[in-house]
Amino acid sequence: MTLTPELLPWIALAGALGAAARYLLDRWCRLRWDDRFPWGTVIVNLLGAFLAGLVLGWVLTGYGDPALGVILSIGFLGAFTTFSTWMVDVAGLAQEGRWRASALHLLGSLVFGLMAAALGLLLGMDGSM
């Protein structure tokens, strides 16, 4: 996947859509479940990891357009997922003395994020998509 100057407006547009999608999904999670655990961040990042793997597999197999892969992965998914919010959530839970929830969020997101990305990659490279 190659980043070219011509793709920058499309990446910016996709980034705006990804940020809006993250906000809406996180808000939906907050309305659905209590705020004691950051479920919105977890769901956004796991879904984003899965989709990033899917896009990568789709492009690597030659089924997907590399330019679209750049727009989706850097633009939409780059803005959709959020490393900084994950870290702030982990630190906030620890600061509240909720060490188990903090560790669960840190390690669970890492392990399940890797698994989601690997699953997306496998499905994206399957060729039946």
PyMOL CGO cylinders between C-alpha atoms (Angstrom):
from pymol import cmd
from pymol.cgo import CYLINDER

trace = [
    CYLINDER, 0.00, 0.00, 0.00, 1.48, 3.30, -1.07, 0.3, 1, 1, 1, 1, 1, 1,
    CYLINDER, 1.48, 3.30, -1.07, 0.54, 6.67, 0.32, 0.3, 1, 1, 1, 1, 1, 1,
    CYLINDER, 0.54, 6.67, 0.32, 0.41, 9.30, -2.42, 0.3, 1, 1, 1, 1, 1, 1,
    CYLINDER, 0.41, 9.30, -2.42, -0.47, 13.01, -2.15, 0.3, 1, 1, 1, 1, 1, 1,
    CYLINDER, -0.47, 13.01, -2.15, -3.58, 12.41, -4.27, 0.3, 1, 1, 1, 1, 1, 1,
    CYLINDER, -3.58, 12.41, -4.27, -4.96, 10.16, -1.53, 0.3, 1, 1, 1, 1, 1, 1,
    CYLINDER, -4.96, 10.16, -1.53, -4.67, 12.75, 1.25, 0.3, 1, 1, 1, 1, 1, 1,
    CYLINDER, -4.67, 12.75, 1.25, -8.11, 14.34, 0.78, 0.3, 1, 1, 1, 1, 1, 1,
    CYLINDER, -8.11, 14.34, 0.78, -9.72, 10.89, 0.73, 0.3, 1, 1, 1, 1, 1, 1,
    CYLINDER, -9.72, 10.89, 0.73, -7.76, 9.84, 3.82, 0.3, 1, 1, 1, 1, 1, 1,
    CYLINDER, -7.76, 9.84, 3.82, -8.89, 13.02, 5.60, 0.3, 1, 1, 1, 1, 1, 1,
    CYLINDER, -8.89, 13.02, 5.60, -12.53, 12.38, 4.68, 0.3, 1, 1, 1, 1, 1, 1,
    CYLINDER, -12.53, 12.38, 4.68, -12.28, 8.75, 5.79, 0.3, 1, 1, 1, 1, 1, 1,
    CYLINDER, -12.28, 8.75, 5.79, -10.62, 9.92, 9.02, 0.3, 1, 1, 1, 1, 1, 1,
    CYLINDER, -10.62, 9.92, 9.02, -13.51, 12.28, 9.74, 0.3, 1, 1, 1, 1, 1, 1,
    CYLINDER, -13.51, 12.28, 9.74, -15.97, 9.45, 9.16, 0.3, 1, 1, 1, 1, 1, 1,
    CYLINDER, -15.97, 9.45, 9.16, -13.92, 7.09, 11.35, 0.3, 1, 1, 1, 1, 1, 1,
    CYLINDER, -13.92, 7.09, 11.35, -13.80, 9.61, 14.21, 0.3, 1, 1, 1, 1, 1, 1,
    CYLINDER, -13.80, 9.61, 14.21, -17.57, 10.15, 13.96, 0.3, 1, 1, 1, 1, 1, 1,
    CYLINDER, -17.57, 10.15, 13.96, -18.19, 6.39, 13.89, 0.3, 1, 1, 1, 1, 1, 1,
    CYLINDER, -18.19, 6.39, 13.89, -16.01, 5.93, 16.98, 0.3, 1, 1, 1, 1, 1, 1,
    CYLINDER, -16.01, 5.93, 16.98, -17.89, 8.66, 18.84, 0.3, 1, 1, 1, 1, 1, 1,
    CYLINDER, -17.89, 8.66, 18.84, -21.30, 7.20, 17.93, 0.3, 1, 1, 1, 1, 1, 1,
    CYLINDER, -21.30, 7.20, 17.93, -20.36, 3.62, 18.82, 0.3, 1, 1, 1, 1, 1, 1,
    CYLINDER, -20.36, 3.62, 18.82, -18.78, 4.70, 22.12, 0.3, 1, 1, 1, 1, 1, 1,
    CYLINDER, -18.78, 4.70, 22.12, -21.85, 6.80, 22.95, 0.3, 1, 1, 1, 1, 1, 1,
    CYLINDER, -21.85, 6.80, 22.95, -24.14, 3.87, 22.16, 0.3, 1, 1, 1, 1, 1, 1,
    CYLINDER, -24.14, 3.87, 22.16, -22.09, 1.65, 24.48, 0.3, 1, 1, 1, 1, 1, 1,
    CYLINDER, -22.09, 1.65, 24.48, -22.25, 4.23, 27.28, 0.3, 1, 1, 1, 1, 1, 1,
    CYLINDER, -22.25, 4.23, 27.28, -26.04, 4.42, 26.95, 0.3, 1, 1, 1, 1, 1, 1,
    CYLINDER, -26.04, 4.42, 26.95, -26.36, 0.65, 26.88, 0.3, 1, 1, 1, 1, 1, 1,
    CYLINDER, -26.36, 0.65, 26.88, -23.98, -0.21, 29.73, 0.3, 1, 1, 1, 1, 1, 1,
    CYLINDER, -23.98, -0.21, 29.73, -22.79, 1.65, 32.80, 0.3, 1, 1, 1, 1, 1, 1,
    CYLINDER, -22.79, 1.65, 32.80, -19.64, 3.76, 32.78, 0.3, 1, 1, 1, 1, 1, 1,
    CYLINDER, -19.64, 3.76, 32.78, -17.78, 1.60, 35.30, 0.3, 1, 1, 1, 1, 1, 1,
    CYLINDER, -17.78, 1.60, 35.30, -15.82, -0.14, 32.53, 0.3, 1, 1, 1, 1, 1, 1,
    CYLINDER, -15.82, -0.14, 32.53, -14.86, 1.40, 29.16, 0.3, 1, 1, 1, 1, 1, 1,
    CYLINDER, -14.86, 1.40, 29.16, -16.76, -1.04, 26.95, 0.3, 1, 1, 1, 1, 1, 1,
    CYLINDER, -16.76, -1.04, 26.95, -16.94, 1.48, 24.12, 0.3, 1, 1, 1, 1, 1, 1,
    CYLINDER, -16.94, 1.48, 24.12, -13.15, 1.69, 23.85, 0.3, 1, 1, 1, 1, 1, 1,
    CYLINDER, -13.15, 1.69, 23.85, -12.85, -2.10, 23.98, 0.3, 1, 1, 1, 1, 1, 1,
    CYLINDER, -12.85, -2.10, 23.98, -15.44, -2.67, 21.27, 0.3, 1, 1, 1, 1, 1, 1,
    CYLINDER, -15.44, -2.67, 21.27, -14.09, 0.08, 19.02, 0.3, 1, 1, 1, 1, 1, 1,
    CYLINDER, -14.09, 0.08, 19.02, -10.51, -1.16, 19.25, 0.3, 1, 1, 1, 1, 1, 1,
    CYLINDER, -10.51, -1.16, 19.25, -11.35, -4.85, 18.79, 0.3, 1, 1, 1, 1, 1, 1,
    CYLINDER, -11.35, -4.85, 18.79, -13.58, -4.10, 15.82, 0.3, 1, 1, 1, 1, 1, 1,
    CYLINDER, -13.58, -4.10, 15.82, -10.92, -1.79, 14.39, 0.3, 1, 1, 1, 1, 1, 1,
    CYLINDER, -10.92, -1.79, 14.39, -8.20, -4.43, 14.81, 0.3, 1, 1, 1, 1, 1, 1,
    CYLINDER, -8.20, -4.43, 14.81, -10.38, -7.01, 13.06, 0.3, 1, 1, 1, 1, 1, 1,
    CYLINDER, -10.38, -7.01, 13.06, -11.20, -4.64, 10.19, 0.3, 1, 1, 1, 1, 1, 1,
    CYLINDER, -11.20, -4.64, 10.19, -7.54, -3.58, 9.82, 0.3, 1, 1, 1, 1, 1, 1,
    CYLINDER, -7.54, -3.58, 9.82, -6.55, -7.23, 9.47, 0.3, 1, 1, 1, 1, 1, 1,
    CYLINDER, -6.55, -7.23, 9.47, -9.37, -7.80, 7.00, 0.3, 1, 1, 1, 1, 1, 1,
    CYLINDER, -9.37, -7.80, 7.00, -8.32, -4.83, 4.84, 0.3, 1, 1, 1, 1, 1, 1,
    CYLINDER, -8.32, -4.83, 4.84, -4.67, -5.88, 4.93, 0.3, 1, 1, 1, 1, 1, 1,
    CYLINDER, -4.67, -5.88, 4.93, -5.48, -9.45, 3.91, 0.3, 1, 1, 1, 1, 1, 1,
    CYLINDER, -5.48, -9.45, 3.91, -7.82, -8.20, 1.19, 0.3, 1, 1, 1, 1, 1, 1,
    CYLINDER, -7.82, -8.20, 1.19, -5.09, -5.99, -0.28, 0.3, 1, 1, 1, 1, 1, 1,
    CYLINDER, -5.09, -5.99, -0.28, -2.23, -8.50, 0.14, 0.3, 1, 1, 1, 1, 1, 1,
    CYLINDER, -2.23, -8.50, 0.14, -4.08, -11.14, -1.84, 0.3, 1, 1, 1, 1, 1, 1,
    CYLINDER, -4.08, -11.14, -1.84, -4.61, -8.73, -4.72, 0.3, 1, 1, 1, 1, 1, 1,
    CYLINDER, -4.61, -8.73, -4.72, -8.40, -8.74, -4.36, 0.3, 1, 1, 1, 1, 1, 1,
    CYLINDER, -8.40, -8.74, -4.36, -8.51, -5.22, -2.96, 0.3, 1, 1, 1, 1, 1, 1,
    CYLINDER, -8.51, -5.22, -2.96, -7.43, -1.94, -4.45, 0.3, 1, 1, 1, 1, 1, 1,
    CYLINDER, -7.43, -1.94, -4.45, -4.27, -0.79, -2.60, 0.3, 1, 1, 1, 1, 1, 1,
    CYLINDER, -4.27, -0.79, -2.60, -5.37, 2.86, -2.72, 0.3, 1, 1, 1, 1, 1, 1,
    CYLINDER, -5.37, 2.86, -2.72, -8.67, 1.98, -1.08, 0.3, 1, 1, 1, 1, 1, 1,
    CYLINDER, -8.67, 1.98, -1.08, -6.74, -0.08, 1.48, 0.3, 1, 1, 1, 1, 1, 1,
    CYLINDER, -6.74, -0.08, 1.48, -4.68, 3.01, 2.37, 0.3, 1, 1, 1, 1, 1, 1,
    CYLINDER, -4.68, 3.01, 2.37, -7.79, 5.16, 2.66, 0.3, 1, 1, 1, 1, 1, 1,
    CYLINDER, -7.79, 5.16, 2.66, -9.58, 2.62, 4.85, 0.3, 1, 1, 1, 1, 1, 1,
    CYLINDER, -9.58, 2.62, 4.85, -6.65, 1.63, 7.06, 0.3, 1, 1, 1, 1, 1, 1,
    CYLINDER, -6.65, 1.63, 7.06, -4.91, 4.98, 7.57, 0.3, 1, 1, 1, 1, 1, 1,
    CYLINDER, -4.91, 4.98, 7.57, -7.98, 7.20, 7.26, 0.3, 1, 1, 1, 1, 1, 1,
    CYLINDER, -7.98, 7.20, 7.26, -11.07, 5.49, 8.61, 0.3, 1, 1, 1, 1, 1, 1,
    CYLINDER, -11.07, 5.49, 8.61, -9.54, 2.89, 10.92, 0.3, 1, 1, 1, 1, 1, 1,
    CYLINDER, -9.54, 2.89, 10.92, -6.72, 5.18, 12.07, 0.3, 1, 1, 1, 1, 1, 1,
    CYLINDER, -6.72, 5.18, 12.07, -9.32, 7.63, 13.35, 0.3, 1, 1, 1, 1, 1, 1,
    CYLINDER, -9.32, 7.63, 13.35, -11.79, 4.94, 14.46, 0.3, 1, 1, 1, 1, 1, 1,
    CYLINDER, -11.79, 4.94, 14.46, -9.43, 3.12, 16.80, 0.3, 1, 1, 1, 1, 1, 1,
    CYLINDER, -9.43, 3.12, 16.80, -7.84, 4.84, 19.75, 0.3, 1, 1, 1, 1, 1, 1,
    CYLINDER, -7.84, 4.84, 19.75, -4.64, 3.90, 21.52, 0.3, 1, 1, 1, 1, 1, 1,
    CYLINDER, -4.64, 3.90, 21.52, -4.57, 7.03, 23.66, 0.3, 1, 1, 1, 1, 1, 1,
    CYLINDER, -4.57, 7.03, 23.66, -8.09, 6.55, 25.03, 0.3, 1, 1, 1, 1, 1, 1,
    CYLINDER, -8.09, 6.55, 25.03, -7.23, 2.93, 25.83, 0.3, 1, 1, 1, 1, 1, 1,
    CYLINDER, -7.23, 2.93, 25.83, -4.19, 4.03, 27.85, 0.3, 1, 1, 1, 1, 1, 1,
    CYLINDER, -4.19, 4.03, 27.85, -6.10, 6.80, 29.65, 0.3, 1, 1, 1, 1, 1, 1,
    CYLINDER, -6.10, 6.80, 29.65, -8.85, 4.31, 30.52, 0.3, 1, 1, 1, 1, 1, 1,
    CYLINDER, -8.85, 4.31, 30.52, -6.28, 1.84, 31.88, 0.3, 1, 1, 1, 1, 1, 1,
    CYLINDER, -6.28, 1.84, 31.88, -4.61, 4.57, 33.96, 0.3, 1, 1, 1, 1, 1, 1,
    CYLINDER, -4.61, 4.57, 33.96, -7.96, 5.90, 35.18, 0.3, 1, 1, 1, 1, 1, 1,
    CYLINDER, -7.96, 5.90, 35.18, -9.09, 2.48, 36.39, 0.3, 1, 1, 1, 1, 1, 1,
    CYLINDER, -9.09, 2.48, 36.39, -5.77, 2.02, 38.20, 0.3, 1, 1, 1, 1, 1, 1,
    CYLINDER, -5.77, 2.02, 38.20, -6.02, 5.48, 39.75, 0.3, 1, 1, 1, 1, 1, 1,
    CYLINDER, -6.02, 5.48, 39.75, -9.46, 4.55, 41.09, 0.3, 1, 1, 1, 1, 1, 1,
    CYLINDER, -9.46, 4.55, 41.09, -7.84, 1.53, 42.73, 0.3, 1, 1, 1, 1, 1, 1,
    CYLINDER, -7.84, 1.53, 42.73, -9.59, -0.85, 40.34, 0.3, 1, 1, 1, 1, 1, 1,
    CYLINDER, -9.59, -0.85, 40.34, -6.46, -2.84, 39.61, 0.3, 1, 1, 1, 1, 1, 1,
    CYLINDER, -6.46, -2.84, 39.61, -8.19, -5.93, 38.29, 0.3, 1, 1, 1, 1, 1, 1,
    CYLINDER, -8.19, -5.93, 38.29, -10.33, -3.95, 35.86, 0.3, 1, 1, 1, 1, 1, 1,
    CYLINDER, -10.33, -3.95, 35.86, -7.24, -1.98, 34.77, 0.3, 1, 1, 1, 1, 1, 1,
    CYLINDER, -7.24, -1.98, 34.77, -5.21, -5.14, 34.14, 0.3, 1, 1, 1, 1, 1, 1,
    CYLINDER, -5.21, -5.14, 34.14, -8.16, -6.80, 32.40, 0.3, 1, 1, 1, 1, 1, 1,
    CYLINDER, -8.16, -6.80, 32.40, -8.57, -3.81, 30.11, 0.3, 1, 1, 1, 1, 1, 1,
    CYLINDER, -8.57, -3.81, 30.11, -4.83, -3.60, 29.35, 0.3, 1, 1, 1, 1, 1, 1,
    CYLINDER, -4.83, -3.60, 29.35, -4.09, -7.27, 28.80, 0.3, 1, 1, 1, 1, 1, 1,
    CYLINDER, -4.09, -7.27, 28.80, -7.51, -8.30, 27.49, 0.3, 1, 1, 1, 1, 1, 1,
    CYLINDER, -7.51, -8.30, 27.49, -7.51, -5.60, 24.84, 0.3, 1, 1, 1, 1, 1, 1,
    CYLINDER, -7.51, -5.60, 24.84, -3.98, -6.52, 23.81, 0.3, 1, 1, 1, 1, 1, 1,
    CYLINDER, -3.98, -6.52, 23.81, -4.57, -10.26, 23.57, 0.3, 1, 1, 1, 1, 1, 1,
    CYLINDER, -4.57, -10.26, 23.57, -8.02, -10.08, 22.02, 0.3, 1, 1, 1, 1, 1, 1,
    CYLINDER, -8.02, -10.08, 22.02, -6.93, -7.23, 19.73, 0.3, 1, 1, 1, 1, 1, 1,
    CYLINDER, -6.93, -7.23, 19.73, -4.14, -9.37, 18.32, 0.3, 1, 1, 1, 1, 1, 1,
    CYLINDER, -4.14, -9.37, 18.32, -6.55, -12.26, 17.91, 0.3, 1, 1, 1, 1, 1, 1,
    CYLINDER, -6.55, -12.26, 17.91, -9.10, -10.01, 16.16, 0.3, 1, 1, 1, 1, 1, 1,
    CYLINDER, -9.10, -10.01, 16.16, -6.43, -8.66, 13.79, 0.3, 1, 1, 1, 1, 1, 1,
    CYLINDER, -6.43, -8.66, 13.79, -5.20, -12.18, 13.01, 0.3, 1, 1, 1, 1, 1, 1,
    CYLINDER, -5.20, -12.18, 13.01, -8.75, -13.40, 12.37, 0.3, 1, 1, 1, 1, 1, 1,
    CYLINDER, -8.75, -13.40, 12.37, -9.42, -10.44, 10.08, 0.3, 1, 1, 1, 1, 1, 1,
    CYLINDER, -9.42, -10.44, 10.08, -6.16, -11.09, 8.21, 0.3, 1, 1, 1, 1, 1, 1,
    CYLINDER, -6.16, -11.09, 8.21, -7.02, -14.76, 7.75, 0.3, 1, 1, 1, 1, 1, 1,
    CYLINDER, -7.02, -14.76, 7.75, -10.51, -13.97, 6.52, 0.3, 1, 1, 1, 1, 1, 1,
    CYLINDER, -10.51, -13.97, 6.52, -9.21, -11.20, 4.26, 0.3, 1, 1, 1, 1, 1, 1,
    CYLINDER, -9.21, -11.20, 4.26, -6.69, -13.56, 2.67, 0.3, 1, 1, 1, 1, 1, 1,
    CYLINDER, -6.69, -13.56, 2.67, -9.28, -16.31, 2.25, 0.3, 1, 1, 1, 1, 1, 1,
    CYLINDER, -9.28, -16.31, 2.25, -10.27, -15.01, -1.16, 0.3, 1, 1, 1, 1, 1, 1,
    CYLINDER, -10.27, -15.01, -1.16, -13.93, -15.91, -0.75, 0.3, 1, 1, 1, 1, 1, 1,
    CYLINDER, -13.93, -15.91, -0.75, -14.84, -12.40, 0.37, 0.3, 1, 1, 1, 1, 1, 1,
]
cmd.load_cgo(trace, "trace")
